[in-house]
């Protein structure tokens, strides 16, 4: 185990004490070190992952709106074709 020459006294809230206590470790010092280590190493990875997810969401939204617009245009085209078919059937019935 590495030497720990740094001795500090700090004050913190009960909420932070509970957060530290929930960390993995046998002592307060280990739990505190594990919390700090996790924040230093995991937080940047989680932030990068969040950015990738947000970018994916942006791409998926753009695709959604593009497909929605195409669907609306297709529905309009189909409605126009149906009206034209109905008109021609009426013409045929008049013959």
C-alpha positions as CSV (number, residue, x, y, z in Angstrom):
1,X,0.0,0.0,0.0
2,X,1.3,3.4,-0.9
3,X,2.4,5.9,1.8
4,X,-0.1,8.6,2.6
5,X,1.8,11.6,3.8
6,X,-1.0,14.1,3.1
7,X,-3.0,14.9,6.2
8,X,-6.0,17.3,5.8
9,X,-9.0,18.2,7.9
10,X,-12.1,19.0,6.0
11,X,-15.7,19.8,6.9
12,X,-18.6,18.5,4.7
13,X,-22.3,18.0,4.9
14,X,-24.2,15.0,6.1
15,X,-25.3,14.3,2.6
16,X,-21.7,14.1,1.4
17,X,-20.8,11.9,4.4
18,X,-23.6,9.5,3.3
19,X,-22.3,9.6,-0.3
20,X,-18.8,8.7,0.9
21,X,-20.1,6.0,3.2
22,X,-21.9,4.3,0.3
23,X,-18.6,3.8,-1.6
24,X,-16.6,0.6,-1.7
25,X,-13.8,0.5,0.9
26,X,-12.9,-0.6,4.4
27,X,-12.3,2.8,5.9
28,X,-13.4,6.3,5.4
29,X,-10.1,7.1,3.7
30,X,-10.5,4.2,1.2
31,X,-14.1,5.2,0.5
32,X,-13.2,8.8,-0.1
33,X,-10.2,7.8,-2.4
34,X,-12.5,5.5,-4.3
35,X,-15.1,8.2,-4.8
36,X,-12.5,10.7,-6.0
37,X,-10.9,8.1,-8.3
38,X,-14.2,7.2,-9.8
39,X,-15.1,10.8,-10.4
40,X,-11.7,11.5,-12.1
41,X,-11.7,8.3,-14.3
42,X,-15.3,7.5,-14.9
43,X,-16.9,11.0,-15.2
44,X,-15.1,11.9,-18.4
45,X,-16.0,8.6,-19.9
46,X,-19.6,9.0,-18.9
47,X,-19.6,12.6,-20.3
48,X,-18.2,11.3,-23.6
49,X,-20.8,8.5,-23.7
50,X,-23.6,11.0,-23.0
51,X,-22.3,13.2,-25.9
52,X,-22.4,10.2,-28.2
53,X,-25.9,9.3,-27.1
54,X,-27.1,12.9,-27.6
55,X,-25.6,13.0,-31.1
56,X,-27.3,9.7,-31.9
57,X,-30.6,11.2,-30.6
58,X,-30.1,14.3,-32.9
59,X,-29.4,12.0,-35.9
60,X,-32.5,9.9,-35.1
61,X,-34.7,12.9,-34.7
62,X,-33.5,14.3,-38.0
63,X,-34.3,10.9,-39.6
64,X,-37.7,10.8,-38.0
65,X,-38.7,14.2,-39.3
66,X,-37.4,13.4,-42.8
67,X,-39.3,10.1,-42.8
68,X,-42.4,11.9,-41.4
69,X,-42.3,14.4,-44.2
70,X,-41.9,11.7,-46.8
71,X,-44.9,9.8,-45.3
72,X,-47.0,13.0,-45.5
73,X,-46.1,13.5,-49.1
74,X,-46.8,9.9,-49.9
75,X,-50.2,10.1,-48.2
76,X,-51.0,13.3,-50.2
77,X,-50.0,11.5,-53.4
78,X,-52.1,8.5,-52.6
79,X,-55.1,10.7,-51.8
80,X,-54.7,12.5,-55.1
81,X,-54.5,9.2,-56.9
82,X,-57.6,8.0,-55.1
83,X,-59.5,11.2,-56.1
84,X,-58.4,10.7,-59.7
85,X,-59.5,7.1,-59.7
86,X,-62.9,8.0,-58.2
87,X,-63.3,10.7,-60.9
88,X,-62.5,8.3,-63.7
89,X,-64.8,5.6,-62.3
90,X,-67.6,8.2,-62.2
91,X,-66.8,9.1,-65.8
92,X,-66.9,5.4,-66.8
93,X,-70.3,4.9,-65.0
94,X,-71.7,7.8,-67.0
95,X,-70.9,6.1,-70.4
